[in-house]
Amino acid sequence: MNGTPAWARLAGNATATRKFLRQTGSGTVSALPAWDTLLAGDIPAHAHDAAIAAGAVLVSSKVLVTRLAAAGLRRPKHLHRPPIAEVEG
């Protein structure tokens, strides 16, 4: 038997909290991915200044959602379509 694990499906995020996949390991062995919340410490402080220097603009969440919707990158929940892999037929 080799050390390759069998494929497994990761359960979806079933909470109302926005979560991200996090995966850490020991440096030689990978850990399984798991849902986790994004913490302020997960984004280095120097990335903020670099992003602003690259042209990022600070906006409110309302403005962000409006811009995402205008760009076609956000749909209302009633228009949500499941990913292609989940569509039967």
Beta strands, then each sheet from edge to edge (+ up, - down):
strand 1: 20-22
strand 2: 34-36
sheet 1: 1+ 2-
end
